Each structure stands twice: as structure tokens, then as C-alpha cells.
Amino acid sequence: MATELLNEQLITTTDLLQALVGQRGPMLEALAPVFHTGGVPAADIAAVAAAEVGWGFGGSESEAHQKLLEYFKSLLEHHDPALQTVAEAGVRQQAMQVAAAQAREREARVRGYDS
């Protein structure tokens, strides 16, 4: 259906990409290859899918990003090259996010802001 909407120019990839905000699982796995083939950069797809970090994760920010990192690593096993490209982008992004969140958390502990 997404491909038909794009082919008939009834919707743009930018508009349709908003459907992936915070989506991980079957929806991402089905639509990411369509978007990537349609010209949406893999990094943009991965970033949109990882949006809303912390919602439903519980724990620290670094733990939430670690769970996202593990999710994107699991996507590397798929056979679709476009999905693998999105997964690689997600792994790179989330590895950086984990390190940055850990640094912030460490700084908060040093300053006594951690509960």
C-alpha cells in the first residue's frame, strides 16, 4: 500500500516517514526497505524509528539507548539489504547515544544529581 501511494504521488516519503516515529518491529521492518529504496536516507529512517526514546523502556536513558542498540543489531540478521542498511545506521546512532547518555549520567552522579 505504501509503495502504491508513493508511486501514484499521493503522498511523499517525508509524509509517510512520520508513520514510523517511534515504531520498531513489524511496521519498521516492512516500511524501511520501501522508504530506503524510495530515496530516504537510512540514517533518517533509523532516527525516526528510535524517536521517543524512554517511552515504555523504564530505567536510565543509557539503558533505553542500549535496548535500541540491541534492536538495531538484531535487524542486521535480516536478508533485505535495505533493512540491513537501516540497521547499520541505527547501530551507529545508538552506539553514540549510549556513550553520550552514559557520560551525562556519570556527570550527574559526580555532581550529586542522580537519585
C-alpha positions as CSV (number, residue, x, y, z in Angstrom):
1,M,0.0,0.0,0.0
2,A,2.8,2.4,0.9
3,T,4.5,1.7,-2.4
4,E,1.3,2.4,-4.3
5,L,0.7,5.7,-2.5
6,L,4.3,6.7,-3.3
7,N,4.1,5.6,-6.9
8,E,0.9,7.5,-7.5
9,Q,2.5,10.5,-5.8
10,L,-0.5,10.8,-3.4
11,I,2.0,11.1,-0.5
12,T,5.7,11.9,-0.2
13,T,8.2,9.7,1.6
14,T,8.6,12.6,4.1
15,D,4.9,12.5,4.9
16,L,4.9,8.7,5.1
17,L,8.1,8.6,7.2
18,Q,6.1,10.2,10.1
19,A,4.2,6.9,10.4
20,L,7.5,5.4,11.6
21,V,8.0,7.8,14.6
22,G,8.9,5.5,17.4
23,Q,8.0,2.4,15.5
24,R,10.1,-0.7,15.9
25,G,9.1,-4.1,14.9
26,P,7.0,-5.3,12.0
27,M,6.0,-1.8,10.8
28,L,9.6,-0.7,10.6
29,E,10.7,-3.9,9.1
30,A,8.0,-3.7,6.4
31,L,8.3,0.0,5.6
32,A,12.1,0.8,6.0
33,P,13.0,-1.0,2.8
34,V,10.3,0.8,0.8
35,F,11.5,4.2,2.2
36,H,15.1,3.5,1.6
37,T,14.5,2.3,-1.9
38,G,12.4,5.4,-2.4
39,G,15.4,7.6,-1.6
40,V,15.0,8.2,2.2
41,P,18.5,8.1,3.8
42,A,18.9,5.1,6.1
43,A,20.1,7.4,8.9
44,D,16.8,9.3,8.7
45,I,14.8,6.1,8.9
46,A,16.7,4.8,11.9
47,A,16.5,8.2,13.7
48,V,12.7,8.4,13.2
49,A,12.3,4.8,14.4
50,A,14.4,5.5,17.5
51,A,12.4,8.6,18.4
52,E,10.6,8.9,21.7
53,V,13.4,7.1,23.5
54,G,12.5,6.3,27.0
55,W,8.8,5.8,26.4
56,G,8.0,2.4,27.7
57,F,11.6,1.5,28.5
58,G,11.9,2.4,32.1
59,G,15.4,2.7,33.7
60,S,18.0,5.2,32.7
61,E,18.5,7.0,29.4
62,S,21.6,4.9,28.6
63,E,19.6,1.7,29.2
64,A,16.9,2.9,26.8
65,H,19.5,3.6,24.1
66,Q,21.2,0.2,24.8
67,K,17.9,-1.5,24.2
68,L,17.5,0.4,20.9
69,L,21.1,-0.6,20.0
70,E,20.3,-4.2,20.6
71,Y,17.2,-3.9,18.5
72,F,19.1,-2.5,15.5
73,K,21.8,-5.1,16.0
74,S,19.1,-7.8,15.7
75,L,17.9,-6.3,12.4
76,L,21.4,-6.9,10.9
77,E,20.3,-10.5,10.6
78,H,17.6,-9.8,8.1
79,H,18.1,-10.7,4.4
80,D,16.8,-7.5,3.0
81,P,19.9,-5.3,2.1
82,A,17.8,-2.1,2.5
83,L,16.8,-3.1,6.0
84,Q,20.4,-4.1,6.9
85,T,21.5,-0.6,5.8
86,V,18.9,1.0,8.1
87,A,20.1,-1.4,10.9
88,E,23.7,-0.3,10.4
89,A,22.7,3.3,10.6
90,G,20.7,2.6,13.8
91,V,23.6,0.7,15.3
92,R,26.0,3.7,14.7
93,Q,23.5,6.2,16.0
94,Q,22.6,4.3,19.1
95,A,26.2,3.4,20.0
96,M,26.9,7.2,20.0
97,Q,23.7,7.8,22.0
98,V,24.6,5.2,24.6
99,A,28.1,6.7,25.1
100,A,26.7,10.2,25.4
101,A,23.9,9.2,27.8
102,Q,26.4,7.3,30.0
103,A,28.7,10.4,30.1
104,R,25.7,12.6,31.2
105,E,24.7,10.1,33.8
106,R,28.2,9.8,35.1
107,E,28.4,13.6,35.3
108,A,25.1,13.8,37.1
109,R,26.3,11.2,39.7
110,V,29.6,13.2,40.2
111,R,27.6,16.4,40.8
112,G,25.1,14.6,43.0
113,Y,22.1,15.0,40.7
114,D,21.4,11.3,40.5
115,S,18.7,10.0,42.8
